[in-house]
Amino acid sequence: MKAKRDLDRIKVEAEQTIAAATAEAEVLRLQKMNISPDLIELRKIEANLKAIEKWNGILPQVTGAGAIPFIGVGDVIRNR
């Protein structure tokens, strides 16, 4: 009896997992259909606004993204 109940429970859990995955896939499919160039532009603007709100007004002193690092430019400008 216990083994049968465990098997039934496992089957129900598997069906629930499948149902949840199916629902999530449907949500993603619907979201993908709603993406447009205007929506992408809106998301870019929202991201820029968040970055502006978080900015403390101080420019970075060191960046190493390119071949030549951009180090301490503020010091050069102040020494003039």
N, CA, C and O atoms as a GROMACS GRO file, in nm:
protein
  320
    1MET      N    1   0.083  -0.120   0.000
    1MET     CA    2   0.000   0.000   0.000
    1MET      C    3   0.087   0.126   0.000
    1MET      O    4   0.062   0.220  -0.075
    2LYS      N    5   0.190   0.125   0.087
    2LYS     CA    6   0.275   0.243   0.096
    2LYS      C    7   0.348   0.267  -0.036
    2LYS      O    8   0.358   0.381  -0.082
    3ALA      N    9   0.397   0.161  -0.096
    3ALA     CA   10   0.467   0.175  -0.224
    3ALA      C   11   0.373   0.228  -0.332
    3ALA      O   12   0.414   0.310  -0.415
    4LYS      N   13   0.248   0.184  -0.331
    4LYS     CA   14   0.151   0.232  -0.430
    4LYS      C   15   0.122   0.380  -0.408
    4LYS      O   16   0.112   0.457  -0.504
    5ARG      N   17   0.108   0.421  -0.281
    5ARG     CA   18   0.084   0.563  -0.253
    5ARG      C   19   0.204   0.648  -0.296
    5ARG      O   20   0.188   0.756  -0.351
    6ASP      N   21   0.324   0.597  -0.269
    6ASP     CA   22   0.445   0.670  -0.311
    6ASP      C   23   0.450   0.684  -0.463
    6ASP      O   24   0.485   0.790  -0.515
    7LEU      N   25   0.417   0.578  -0.533
    7LEU     CA   26   0.417   0.582  -0.679
    7LEU      C   27   0.312   0.681  -0.730
    7LEU      O   28   0.340   0.757  -0.823
    8ASP      N   29   0.194   0.681  -0.670
    8ASP     CA   30   0.090   0.776  -0.709
    8ASP      C   31   0.134   0.920  -0.683
    8ASP      O   32   0.111   1.009  -0.765
    9ARG      N   33   0.198   0.941  -0.568
    9ARG     CA   34   0.247   1.076  -0.534
    9ARG      C   35   0.353   1.121  -0.635
    9ARG      O   36   0.351   1.235  -0.680
   10ILE      N   37   0.443   1.032  -0.670
   10ILE     CA   38   0.548   1.065  -0.766
   10ILE      C   39   0.488   1.098  -0.903
   10ILE      O   40   0.533   1.191  -0.970
   11LYS      N   41   0.386   1.023  -0.944
   11LYS     CA   42   0.320   1.051  -1.072
   11LYS      C   43   0.254   1.188  -1.070
   11LYS      O   44   0.263   1.264  -1.166
   12VAL      N   45   0.186   1.220  -0.959
   12VAL     CA   46   0.119   1.351  -0.948
   12VAL      C   47   0.222   1.463  -0.951
   12VAL      O   48   0.201   1.565  -1.018
   13GLU      N   49   0.333   1.446  -0.879
   13GLU     CA   50   0.438   1.549  -0.879
   13GLU      C   51   0.496   1.567  -1.019
   13GLU      O   52   0.525   1.680  -1.059
   14ALA      N   53   0.514   1.458  -1.091
   14ALA     CA   54   0.567   1.467  -1.227
   14ALA      C   55   0.469   1.541  -1.318
   14ALA      O   56   0.511   1.624  -1.400
   15GLU      N   57   0.340   1.513  -1.304
   15GLU     CA   58   0.239   1.583  -1.384
   15GLU      C   59   0.237   1.732  -1.350
   15GLU      O   60   0.220   1.815  -1.438
   16GLN      N   61   0.254   1.765  -1.221
   16GLN     CA   62   0.257   1.906  -1.182
   16GLN      C   63   0.378   1.977  -1.241
   16GLN      O   64   0.368   2.091  -1.286
   17THR      N   65   0.491   1.909  -1.241
   17THR     CA   66   0.613   1.967  -1.298
   17THR      C   67   0.596   1.991  -1.447
   17THR      O   68   0.638   2.095  -1.499
   18ILE      N   69   0.536   1.896  -1.515
   18ILE     CA   70   0.512   1.911  -1.660
   18ILE      C   71   0.416   2.026  -1.686
   18ILE      O   72   0.438   2.105  -1.779
   19ALA      N   73   0.311   2.037  -1.606
   19ALA     CA   74   0.213   2.145  -1.623
   19ALA      C   75   0.279   2.281  -1.600
   19ALA      O   76   0.253   2.376  -1.673
   20ALA      N   77   0.364   2.291  -1.498
   20ALA     CA   78   0.432   2.417  -1.470
   20ALA      C   79   0.527   2.454  -1.584
   20ALA      O   80   0.533   2.570  -1.624
   21ALA      N   81   0.600   2.357  -1.636
   21ALA     CA   82   0.692   2.384  -1.746
   21ALA      C   83   0.617   2.426  -1.872
   21ALA      O   84   0.662   2.514  -1.945
   22THR      N   85   0.504   2.362  -1.897
   22THR     CA   86   0.423   2.397  -2.013
   22THR      C   87   0.371   2.540  -2.001
   22THR      O   88   0.373   2.616  -2.097
   23ALA      N   89   0.324   2.576  -1.881
   23ALA     CA   90   0.274   2.711  -1.859
   23ALA      C   91   0.385   2.814  -1.875
   23ALA      O   92   0.363   2.919  -1.935
   24GLU      N   93   0.504   2.785  -1.824
   24GLU     CA   94   0.616   2.877  -1.837
   24GLU      C   95   0.656   2.894  -1.984
   24GLU      O   96   0.688   3.004  -2.028
   25ALA      N   97   0.655   2.785  -2.058
   25ALA     CA   98   0.688   2.792  -2.201
   25ALA      C   99   0.586   2.878  -2.276
   25ALA      O  100   0.622   2.955  -2.365
   26GLU      N  101   0.461   2.866  -2.239
   26GLU     CA  102   0.355   2.946  -2.303
   26GLU      C  103   0.374   3.094  -2.270
   26GLU      O  104   0.359   3.180  -2.358
   27VAL      N  105   0.408   3.125  -2.146
   27VAL     CA  106   0.432   3.264  -2.108
   27VAL      C  107   0.548   3.322  -2.188
   27VAL      O  108   0.539   3.433  -2.240
   28LEU      N  109   0.657   3.246  -2.199
   28LEU     CA  110   0.772   3.293  -2.276
   28LEU      C  111   0.737   3.312  -2.424
   28LEU      O  112   0.784   3.406  -2.487
   29ARG      N  113   0.656   3.224  -2.478
   29ARG     CA  114   0.615   3.236  -2.618
   29ARG      C  115   0.533   3.364  -2.638
   29ARG      O  116   0.553   3.435  -2.736
   30LEU      N  117   0.441   3.392  -2.546
   30LEU     CA  118   0.359   3.513  -2.557
   30LEU      C  119   0.444   3.639  -2.540
   30LEU      O  120   0.421   3.738  -2.610
   31GLN      N  121   0.540   3.636  -2.448
   31GLN     CA  122   0.627   3.751  -2.431
   31GLN      C  123   0.710   3.775  -2.556
   31GLN      O  124   0.731   3.890  -2.596
   32LYS      N  125   0.757   3.669  -2.618
   32LYS     CA  126   0.838   3.682  -2.740
   32LYS      C  127   0.756   3.745  -2.852
   32LYS      O  128   0.809   3.823  -2.931
   33MET      N  129   0.628   3.712  -2.858
   33MET     CA  130   0.542   3.769  -2.963
   33MET      C  131   0.521   3.919  -2.942
   33MET      O  132   0.498   3.991  -3.039
   34ASN      N  133   0.529   3.965  -2.818
   34ASN     CA  134   0.503   4.106  -2.788
   34ASN      C  135   0.624   4.196  -2.801
   34ASN      O  136   0.612   4.318  -2.787
   35ILE      N  137   0.741   4.139  -2.828
   35ILE     CA  138   0.862   4.220  -2.840
   35ILE      C  139   0.860   4.293  -2.974
   35ILE      O  140   0.841   4.233  -3.080
   36SER      N  141   0.881   4.424  -2.966
   36SER     CA  142   0.885   4.506  -3.086
   36SER      C  143   1.003   4.602  -3.074
   36SER      O  144   1.059   4.618  -2.966
   37PRO      N  145   1.042   4.665  -3.182
   37PRO     CA  146   1.151   4.764  -3.174
   37PRO      C  147   1.118   4.877  -3.075
   37PRO      O  148   1.207   4.927  -3.007
   38ASP      N  149   0.992   4.917  -3.068
   38ASP     CA  150   0.953   5.022  -2.975
   38ASP      C  151   0.972   4.977  -2.830
   38ASP      O  152   1.017   5.054  -2.746
   39LEU      N  153   0.937   4.852  -2.801
   39LEU     CA  154   0.953   4.799  -2.666
   39LEU      C  155   1.101   4.791  -2.629
   39LEU      O  156   1.138   4.822  -2.516
   40ILE      N  157   1.184   4.750  -2.722
   40ILE     CA  158   1.328   4.743  -2.696
   40ILE      C  159   1.383   4.882  -2.667
   40ILE      O  160   1.463   4.899  -2.575
   41GLU      N  161   1.341   4.980  -2.744
   41GLU     CA  162   1.386   5.118  -2.722
   41GLU      C  163   1.339   5.168  -2.585
   41GLU      O  164   1.414   5.237  -2.515
   42LEU      N  165   1.217   5.135  -2.547
   42LEU     CA  166   1.165   5.174  -2.416
   42LEU      C  167   1.249   5.112  -2.305
   42LEU      O  168   1.280   5.179  -2.206
   43ARG      N  169   1.285   4.985  -2.318
   43ARG     CA  170   1.367   4.918  -2.216
   43ARG      C  171   1.506   4.983  -2.207
   43ARG      O  172   1.562   4.994  -2.098
   44LYS      N  173   1.561   5.025  -2.321
   44LYS     CA  174   1.691   5.094  -2.320
   44LYS      C  175   1.681   5.226  -2.244
   44LYS      O  176   1.768   5.260  -2.164
   45ILE      N  177   1.574   5.300  -2.270
   45ILE     CA  178   1.553   5.428  -2.202
   45ILE      C  179   1.536   5.407  -2.053
   45ILE      O  180   1.594   5.481  -1.973
   46GLU      N  181   1.458   5.304  -2.014
   46GLU     CA  182   1.439   5.275  -1.872
   46GLU      C  183   1.572   5.239  -1.806
   46GLU      O  184   1.598   5.281  -1.693
   47ALA      N  185   1.655   5.162  -1.874
   47ALA     CA  186   1.785   5.124  -1.818
   47ALA      C  187   1.874   5.247  -1.802
   47ALA      O  188   1.945   5.260  -1.701
   48ASN      N  189   1.871   5.338  -1.900
   48ASN     CA  190   1.950   5.460  -1.890
   48ASN      C  191   1.903   5.547  -1.774
   48ASN      O  192   1.985   5.604  -1.702
   49LEU      N  193   1.771   5.557  -1.756
   49LEU     CA  194   1.718   5.637  -1.645
   49LEU      C  195   1.759   5.579  -1.510
   49LEU      O  196   1.792   5.654  -1.418
   50LYS      N  197   1.758   5.447  -1.497
   50LYS     CA  198   1.802   5.384  -1.372
   50LYS      C  199   1.949   5.413  -1.347
   50LYS      O  200   1.989   5.441  -1.234
   51ALA      N  201   2.030   5.407  -1.453
   51ALA     CA  202   2.174   5.435  -1.438
   51ALA      C  203   2.195   5.579  -1.395
   51ALA      O  204   2.282   5.607  -1.312
   52ILE      N  205   2.119   5.671  -1.450
   52ILE     CA  206   2.130   5.813  -1.414
   52ILE      C  207   2.091   5.833  -1.268
   52ILE      O  208   2.156   5.909  -1.197
   53GLU      N  209   1.985   5.767  -1.225
   53GLU     CA  210   1.941   5.781  -1.086
   53GLU      C  211   2.046   5.729  -0.988
   53GLU      O  212   2.061   5.783  -0.879
   54LYS      N  213   2.119   5.624  -1.026
   54LYS     CA  214   2.218   5.564  -0.938
   54LYS      C  215   2.352   5.638  -0.940
   54LYS      O  216   2.434   5.618  -0.850
   55TRP      N  217   2.376   5.721  -1.040
   55TRP     CA  218   2.506   5.784  -1.056
   55TRP      C  219   2.530   5.883  -0.944
   55TRP      O  220   2.442   5.962  -0.911
   56ASN      N  221   2.649   5.879  -0.885
   56ASN     CA  222   2.682   5.969  -0.775
   56ASN      C  223   2.751   6.097  -0.821
   56ASN      O  224   2.792   6.177  -0.737
   57GLY      N  225   2.765   6.118  -0.949
   57GLY     CA  226   2.823   6.240  -1.003
   57GLY      C  227   2.973   6.237  -1.020
   57GLY      O  228   3.032   6.336  -1.063
   58ILE      N  229   3.036   6.127  -0.986
   58ILE     CA  230   3.181   6.116  -0.996
   58ILE      C  231   3.215   6.028  -1.116
   58ILE      O  232   3.163   5.917  -1.131
   59LEU      N  233   3.304   6.081  -1.203
   59LEU     CA  234   3.346   6.004  -1.319
   59LEU      C  235   3.444   5.895  -1.276
   59LEU      O  236   3.517   5.914  -1.178
   60PRO      N  237   3.447   5.782  -1.345
   60PRO     CA  238   3.542   5.676  -1.308
   60PRO      C  239   3.686   5.723  -1.328
   60PRO      O  240   3.716   5.796  -1.422
   61GLN      N  241   3.773   5.681  -1.239
   61GLN     CA  242   3.914   5.718  -1.246
   61GLN      C  243   3.995   5.618  -1.328
   61GLN      O  244   4.097   5.655  -1.387
   62VAL      N  245   3.952   5.492  -1.333
   62VAL     CA  246   4.025   5.389  -1.404
   62VAL      C  247   3.927   5.304  -1.482
   62VAL      O  248   3.827   5.257  -1.428
   63THR      N  249   3.956   5.284  -1.609
   63THR     CA  250   3.882   5.187  -1.688
   63THR      C  251   3.984   5.108  -1.768
   63THR      O  252   4.083   5.164  -1.815
   64GLY      N  253   3.961   4.981  -1.785
   64GLY     CA  254   4.056   4.899  -1.857
   64GLY      C  255   3.992   4.822  -1.969
   64GLY      O  256   4.035   4.711  -2.000
   65ALA      N  257   3.890   4.876  -2.031
   65ALA     CA  258   3.816   4.804  -2.133
   65ALA      C  259   3.892   4.796  -2.265
   65ALA      O  260   3.874   4.700  -2.341
   66GLY      N  261   3.978   4.893  -2.293
   66GLY     CA  262   4.047   4.894  -2.421
   66GLY      C  263   4.192   4.852  -2.407
   66GLY      O  264   4.234   4.802  -2.303
   67ALA      N  265   4.268   4.872  -2.513
   67ALA     CA  266   4.408   4.834  -2.513
   67ALA      C  267   4.490   4.930  -2.426
   67ALA      O  268   4.588   4.889  -2.364
   68ILE      N  269   4.448   5.056  -2.421
   68ILE     CA  270   4.519   5.156  -2.341
   68ILE      C  271   4.428   5.195  -2.224
   68ILE      O  272   4.318   5.246  -2.246
   69PRO      N  273   4.473   5.172  -2.101
   69PRO     CA  274   4.388   5.207  -1.986
   69PRO      C  275   4.373   5.358  -1.973
   69PRO      O  276   4.462   5.434  -2.011
   70PHE      N  277   4.262   5.399  -1.919
   70PHE     CA  278   4.225   5.539  -1.902
   70PHE      C  279   4.243   5.569  -1.753
   70PHE      O  280   4.148   5.557  -1.676
   71ILE      N  281   4.364   5.608  -1.714
   71ILE     CA  282   4.397   5.618  -1.571
   71ILE      C  283   4.417   5.764  -1.530
   71ILE      O  284   4.495   5.837  -1.591
   72GLY      N  285   4.346   5.804  -1.425
   72GLY     CA  286   4.370   5.931  -1.358
   72GLY      C  287   4.366   6.054  -1.447
   72GLY      O  288   4.449   6.143  -1.430
   73VAL      N  289   4.274   6.062  -1.539
   73VAL     CA  290   4.262   6.180  -1.625
   73VAL      C  291   4.223   6.302  -1.542
   73VAL      O  292   4.265   6.414  -1.571
   74GLY      N  293   4.145   6.279  -1.439
   74GLY     CA  294   4.104   6.388  -1.353
   74GLY      C  295   4.224   6.457  -1.290
   74GLY      O  296   4.221   6.579  -1.272
   75ASP      N  297   4.329   6.383  -1.255
   75ASP     CA  298   4.449   6.441  -1.198
   75ASP      C  299   4.521   6.530  -1.299
   75ASP      O  300   4.573   6.635  -1.262
   76VAL      N  301   4.526   6.490  -1.424
   76VAL     CA  302   4.592   6.567  -1.529
   76VAL      C  303   4.518   6.699  -1.549
   76VAL      O  304   4.581   6.804  -1.565
   77ILE      N  305   4.388   6.694  -1.549
   77ILE     CA  306   4.308   6.815  -1.572
   77ILE      C  307   4.325   6.910  -1.454
   77ILE      O  308   4.335   7.031  -1.474
   78ARG      N  309   4.327   6.860  -1.331
   78ARG     CA  310   4.342   6.944  -1.212
   78ARG      C  311   4.479   7.012  -1.205
   78ARG      O  312   4.490   7.122  -1.152
   79ASN      N  313   4.582   6.948  -1.258
   79ASN     CA  314   4.719   7.002  -1.249
   79ASN      C  315   4.746   7.114  -1.349
   79ASN      O  316   4.851   7.176  -1.342
   80ARG      N  317   4.657   7.141  -1.439
   80ARG     CA  318   4.678   7.244  -1.541
   80ARG      C  319   4.667   7.381  -1.484
   80ARG      O  320   4.683   7.479  -1.556
   0.00000   0.00000   0.00000
